[in-house]
């Protein structure tokens, strides 16, 4: 039966040495808790303040690749299927799952998670997958990191975040109304260095979750608010 293992209900703060391959053991735990203390629970507003998790300096991940297709071509581009059955996304990444607090407009170090980010992002596990959005003209291709045989939750979070930070030429059509109120000097600066691809989201930068693409077995749709 296709099921995900229960994840520790704590914010993943400090990585422990990797367990034996194939054990499925969660590697990230709160420093003050032992494995026996873990319970599968969702975050609550009453939870005490917890230090932010940092994805940036822990697990090496492949950079996000926005394929250089036109918006029209990207809408009809099909990726080769890696699996015959319908894959499921990890509960941490599901739409309105409530286990990841992530804003693409701020540092990745500010992200908070409840669960193990080293678990496979999909079931069955896959070495790569794609994330698309109607607001983005290209898909984001996510590949496994160097130390895993499959894409993990951390790979998805890191790769999507990094892909949205890649600069593109500045255009008023990609800027939210609040950002249009800039000085001439600031506008010249933006035209020179560009703006992040995040601008395509039009200010909707908070991660809400992923849902399965209706046509592609290896593709998920990004939802933001």
C-alpha positions in Angstrom: 0.0 0.0 0.0 1.3 3.4 -0.9 1.7 5.4 2.3 4.2 7.9 3.6 5.9 7.3 6.9 4.8 9.5 9.8 7.0 12.6 10.1 8.2 14.0 13.4 5.9 16.9 14.4 8.7 19.3 15.1 10.6 21.9 13.2 13.6 20.5 11.5 16.4 22.5 13.0 19.7 20.6 13.1 20.6 17.7 10.8 21.9 14.5 12.3 24.3 12.1 10.5 22.6 10.2 7.8 21.3 6.8 8.8 21.8 3.6 6.7 20.5 3.8 3.2 16.9 2.7 2.8 16.0 2.8 6.5 13.5 5.7 5.9 14.6 7.1 9.3 13.9 10.8 9.7 17.1 12.7 10.0 16.1 16.1 11.3 14.9 16.5 14.8 14.6 19.2 17.4 17.8 19.4 19.5 15.8 19.1 22.8 13.8 16.1 21.8 14.6 12.4 21.5 13.0 10.2 18.8 10.6 8.8 21.4 9.2 12.3 22.0 8.1 12.7 18.4 4.4 12.7 17.7 2.7 13.2 14.3 1.1 16.5 14.9 0.3 19.7 12.9 1.6 23.1 14.0 -0.8 25.1 16.2 -1.0 28.9 16.8 -0.1 28.2 20.5 3.2 26.5 19.7 6.2 28.3 21.2 8.4 30.4 19.1 10.9 28.3 17.2 14.2 29.3 15.5 13.9 29.4 11.7 15.0 26.4 9.7 17.8 26.9 7.3 17.8 25.0 4.0 20.7 26.9 2.5 23.8 25.3 4.0 22.6 21.7 4.8 21.7 19.6 1.8 23.2 20.3 -1.6 20.5 20.6 -4.2 20.5 21.1 -7.9 19.6 24.6 -9.1 16.1 25.1 -10.5 16.0 25.2 -14.2 13.4 27.3 -16.0 13.4 25.8 -19.5 13.9 28.5 -22.2 10.5 28.0 -23.8 8.1 30.7 -24.9 4.9 30.8 -22.8 2.9 29.3 -25.7 5.4 26.4 -26.1 5.6 25.8 -22.4 1.8 25.4 -22.1 2.0 22.4 -24.5 5.3 20.9 -23.5 5.1 17.4 -22.2 7.8 15.8 -20.0 8.5 12.1 -20.4 6.7 10.1 -17.7 8.9 8.2 -15.2 6.1 6.1 -13.6 3.2 4.1 -14.8 1.0 4.7 -11.8 -0.3 7.9 -10.3 2.2 9.5 -8.0 1.2 11.2 -4.7 2.9 14.3 -3.3 4.2 14.3 0.3 1.6 15.6 2.8 4.0 18.4 3.7 3.7 19.7 0.2 0.0 19.2 -0.3 -2.3 22.1 -0.9 -3.2 23.8 2.4 -1.2 21.1 4.3 -0.1 23.7 6.9 3.3 22.1 7.5 5.4 24.5 5.6 5.6 28.3 6.2 7.5 29.6 3.2 7.5 33.1 1.6 9.5 33.3 -1.7 10.1 37.0 -1.2 12.2 36.6 1.9 15.3 34.6 2.8 15.0 30.8 2.6 16.5 30.7 6.1 13.1 32.1 7.3 11.2 29.1 6.2 9.6 26.9 8.9 8.6 23.3 8.5 6.9 20.6 10.6 8.2 17.2 9.6 11.2 15.6 7.9 12.4 17.4 4.8 14.6 14.5 3.8 11.7 12.2 3.0 10.8 11.6 -0.7 8.7 14.4 -2.1 6.5 11.8 -4.0 5.3 8.3 -3.6 6.7 6.4 -5.4 9.9 8.4 -5.2 11.2 10.0 -8.4 14.6 11.3 -9.4 13.1 14.4 -11.0 9.8 16.2 -11.3 8.4 19.5 -12.6 6.5 22.3 -11.0 4.3 24.6 -13.1 2.1 27.6 -12.6 -0.2 29.6 -14.9 1.7 32.7 -13.7 5.1 31.4 -14.8 5.9 31.1 -18.5 8.2 28.1 -17.9 8.2 25.0 -15.8 10.6 24.5 -12.9 12.5 21.2 -13.2 13.6 19.7 -9.9 16.2 17.1 -9.8 17.4 14.9 -6.9 20.4 16.1 -4.8 23.8 14.5 -5.0 23.2 12.4 -1.8 19.8 11.0 -2.6 18.3 8.7 -5.3 15.1 10.7 -5.4 13.7 14.2 -5.0 13.1 15.1 -1.4 10.8 17.7 0.3 13.9 19.9 0.8 14.8 19.6 -2.9 11.4 20.9 -3.9 11.5 23.8 -1.4 15.0 24.9 -2.2 14.8 24.5 -6.0 11.5 26.4 -6.4 12.8 29.2 -4.1 16.1 29.5 -5.9 14.5 29.4 -9.4 12.2 32.3 -8.5 15.2 34.4 -7.4 16.9 34.3 -10.9 17.0 37.8 -12.3 15.1 38.7 -15.5 15.0 42.0 -17.5 12.8 44.5 -15.7 9.4 45.3 -17.2 6.6 47.5 -15.8 4.1 44.7 -16.7 5.8 42.4 -14.2 5.8 44.9 -11.3 3.1 45.1 -8.7 1.4 48.6 -8.3 3.2 49.3 -5.1 6.6 48.7 -6.7 5.8 51.1 -9.6 6.2 54.1 -7.2 9.9 54.3 -7.6 12.3 57.1 -8.4 13.9 57.5 -11.8 17.2 56.4 -10.3 15.7 53.3 -8.8 14.0 52.5 -12.2 17.4 52.8 -14.0 18.9 50.5 -11.4 16.2 47.8 -12.0 16.6 48.1 -15.7 20.4 47.5 -15.3 20.3 44.5 -12.9 16.9 43.1 -13.6 14.3 41.8 -11.1 13.8 38.2 -9.8 11.5 35.8 -11.7 9.4 36.1 -8.5 7.9 39.2 -10.2 5.8 36.9 -12.4 3.8 36.0 -9.2 2.5 39.6 -9.0 3.0 39.8 -5.2 1.6 36.4 -4.4 4.7 35.0 -2.8 3.4 32.7 0.0 3.6 29.0 -0.6 0.2 27.3 -0.3 1.0 23.9 -1.7 1.1 21.7 -4.8 -1.6 19.8 -6.6 -1.3 17.1 -9.3 -1.3 18.3 -12.9 -4.2 16.8 -14.7 -2.2 15.9 -17.8 1.3 15.1 -16.7 2.1 12.3 -14.2 5.4 13.9 -13.2 4.2 17.5 -12.9 2.6 19.4 -10.0 0.9 22.8 -10.0 2.3 25.5 -7.6 -0.3 27.4 -5.6 0.6 30.8 -4.0 -1.2 33.5 -2.1 
